[in-house]
């Protein structure tokens, strides 16, 4: 995920390192939200990333619902980090009781901002995601060896859109990039369907600096696929470390492990949910 420029993107930033535990796997305002009934589970709110939509969470939704969690997946506009985060924040204000807020990919940047100041967000879960500090852009955090550090002409189909900010365009991943780098753990026919239905992401989404870092005050969990070629595991581990997240490293997978192995992702979300009292 990146701005459409000729320089190399996702230049790794200096990230502070802290101790972190690692597991390996093969209409009311919430500020005044009512206390849920004893034993009730928190609501899980799922935020998708770029080149995806709410359907990317279908597997997790089914698993979490069977486990008794109320679940909502919200459409992420994929236009600008500030306004996308406000859209999610406004949605969070409609939910009573505690929330586990989950973000995939660019959705991690969105939850990092949306959760700030929303007191009933009790846990953050990052799924192969970015977790920026204040002032960082999503485009800085994918890692030097990300598959998206190549020539833009080989990565994206670039399309203008109405009322776009100056120099902003919508980006669609090219088919070969989507199938071999983005969704390579997903069966080929299914990955092709996902490529065909992908939602465009604006270049502005990846160049807007983060205005908040909710992971500084809200406990967080990090799911990292060792086979992720979009946001590198090395970059994710650094972000998880500075956030003092509880980390699960999934052996294999891709940037779309949430689609190819929703059970593994759901296990981490449920761990976060179980921490909410």
N, C-alpha and C positions, 0 to 999 in steps of 0.2 A: 504494500500500500504506500503510495507515494505521490508526490507532485509530479506533473508531466514536464520534466526538464531533462537536459542533456547531461547533467552531472550525475555522479554515482549517488544514489539515494541511501537512506537508512544508515547514515554514518553513525556508528555506535557512539553514544554519549558516555561520559564518565558517570558511573552509577556506584553509589555507596554500597558496600557489602556488609551484611549482617548475618548472624547465625540463622539457619533455617533447617527444619526437619524435612527429610525427603522420603517418600514411599515409592517403590517401584512396582508397576503392574505389567505381565506379558499381555362518595362525594364529601366526606368529612376530611379535614386536613389531617395528615398523619402526625403533624406536630402535636395534635390533641387527640390522637387515635385512641380508641377504647382498648382496654386490656382484653386480649382474647380469652375465651373460656379456658379453664385449666385443662391441660393436655392437648389443646388445639395446636396444630402445626403452623409454622409461619407460611406466608404466601411466597411462592417462588416466582420472581419476575425475570424473564429471559429476554436478553437483548442481542439480536443477531449482528453480524459484521458485514463488511463490504462484500459485494458480489453474492449475496445470499438473501434470504428473507425469513419470516417467522417459521416457515415449514422446515427449516434446517433443524429445528428443535423438536420435531414430531416424535422422535424416539424417546427423548427425555421426558416429554410431556406425558406420554403413555405410562412410562415407568413411575414417574413421580406421583401421578394421579392414583395409580394402584397402591402406592405407599401412603396415601392419605394426604398428600400435599395439595393445597389449592395452587394452581399454576396459571400464569398469564404470560403470553409472549407478545411483545409490543413491536410494531413496525418501526424500524430505525430509518429516518429520512435519508441518511448517507449524504448530506449536503454540506454541513459545516459543524465542527465539533461543538461550538457554543450553542447553536440553535438546536442541534440534535439532542444535546444533553438537556436542554430546557424542555423539549418535548417529553423526554422520559421522566424528568423531574415532576412535571405537571401530572403525568400519569400516576406516579408514585403517590402523589397527594390524594388520589382517589381511593387508596387502599387503607383499610383499618387494620391495626395490629402489626406485628413484626413482619419484616420482609427480608428474604434472602435475594440479593440482586446479582444476577449472573450475566456476564458479557463474553461474547466470543469475538476474537480478532479485533477489529476497530471498535466493536461494541464494548471492549474493555476500557478504551479511552472514554467512551460515553458514560459508562457506569461510574468511572472515577470522578467525573464531574457532576453527574446527576445526583449522586448520593450525598453530596456535600450539603450539610444543613438539614437533611431529612432524618429526623431522630429515630424513626421506626425502621430504618434500614440497619439491620443488626449484623449482617455478614455480606461480604463481597466474594464472588467466585469468578476467577479469570480462567477461561478455557482457550488455550492457545491464543492468548490475547496480549494486547498492549496495556500497560499500566503507567501512564506518563506522570512525571512530576510537573509541578507548576512551571509553565514556560516551555515545556517540551511539546513537540508535535508528534503525531502518530508516525509520520514519515521518517522520523529519526530513529525509530525503535525496532525496526524489523531485523537489524543485524547486517553486518558487512557481507555475509555470504548468502543473504536472502535471494531467492529466485527472482525477486523483483528489482534487483540491482543492475539488470541488464539494460539494453537499449529499449527505450519506450516503444519504438516502432515494431519491435518484436514481441512486446508484452500486451499491448492494448489496442483496442479499437476505440478511437477518440471521437466523441460526438458532442456538438454544442447543445445547449439547452436554454430555454427561455429564462430571462431575468438572471442569468448567471453573473456572478461577480467578475470583475475584470480579470482576464486571462484564465478563467476557470473553464473546465470542460468536464463532461461525464466520461468515465472510463469503464469499458467492458473488457474483461480478460479474454484474450484470444483463446480459441478452442484448445490448441495444443498445450498452452500454459495451464489452462484450467484442468485438463485431464491428467497431465503428467506431473504437475507441480503443486496444484491447489487441492485437487480431490483425488490424488493417486491411491488412496486407501479405499475408495468407494468403487464398487463394481462399475465397469466401463459404461454399460448402458444407462445405469442410474446417473453416473457422473455426466454423461452427455445430456441427459434431461436437465440436470442442474445447471449445466453451462447454458443451455437454451433458454432457461427461465431466470438467469441471474439478473439481479438489479444493479443498475449502474451506480457507481460512487463518484462524487465530484472530487476533482483534485483539491478543492478547498477543504474538504473533510480532513485531508492528510496534512495540510499545511497550517491549520488553525492551532495556535498554542493552547495548551491546557490551562484552564484558570483555577483548577482545584486539584487536590490529591486526597480523595476521601480515604484511601488506604492508610493514611497516617493515623487515623483515629478509629477506623472500623476494622474489625478482624477480617482477615482475608484468606482464601484458599486459592491455590494455583494448580491447574491441570496442564501439564506440558507433554506434548507428543514428541518423542525423540525423532520421529520422521517428518516433523513440520519443516517445510522448505520456504514458507512465506514469512513467518516470524520465527527466527531461529531459536532452538532450545537454549543456546548460550545467552541470547538477549533476554529471553523470558526468565531464565534463572537469575540473572542480575536484577531484573525488576522485582521478582519474587523475594529476593534476598533483602533488598532495601525496604520492601513493604512488610518484612517479617511474616510472610505468608506460610501457611502449611502447604507443602508442595507434594504433588503426586507426579512422578515421571512415568508416562505410559510408553512402553517399548514398542516402537513402530508407529503405525498410524500415519496421519498427514495433517494438513491444516483443517481438514474436515473429519477428524476423528469423532466429533459430535454426531456425524451422520453414520459413519461406518461402525462405531462401537458406542452407542448411546448408554449402554449399561455401565461402562467404565466411567463415563462422564457423570452419569446420574449418581454413582456411588460417592463421588466427591461432593456433589451438591447436597446429597443427603447428610453427609458428614457435617457440612456447614449448617444445615437445618437442625441437626441434632444438638448443636451447640447453643441454639437459641432457647432460652428459658422463659 
